[in-house]
Amino acid sequence: MRFIRQPNGQVKALTTFTLYDGRTITAGTLGGFIASPRNLSQSGTAWVFPNGTIEGYAYVSGNALVASGGEVLGNAKVYGNATIDNNGTVSVIFRGKIPAFLPQSPQRLPQCAQRKKCNH
C-alpha cells in the first residue's frame, strides 16, 4: 500500500515514491481528501495534493495528479499522466448514451435520466 485514508478523509503516504513529473512524496506526507479508498489507485503514482478532493464515484489512477484546489467529482475518471490543475474541476454526472433532449442544467434532468435508465 502506498497510502491510507485517515478517518477525516485525508490521504497519508505510507511509502516514499516519485511522481511522473519528478517530485517526490515522502512517507508520512499528507495529501488531499478522498471520499473512499476506492477513489485513488494504490498502483502507479496517482496522488491528490493537499486541498485537492476526489468525491463520489470518481477514480484517479495511473500517474494522474490532482493539484491543490483541484476536484474530481461524480463518475469522472482521471488517468495516465493527466493533471487537474489548481482550482480545476472534472465532473461527470451522467454515464452512457446521452439523449438529445436532455437540458443543460442537471437540476432539470428527466426522472429516467436521474435514475440512469432512459430508453430515449
Buried (B, 14 or more C-beta within 10 A) or exposed (E): EBBEBEEEBBBEBBEEBEBBEEEEBEEEBEBBBBBBEEBBBEEBBBBBBBBBBBBBBBBBBBBBBBBBBBBBBBBBBBBEEBBBEEEBEBBBEBEEEEBEEBEEEEEEBEEEBEEEEBEE
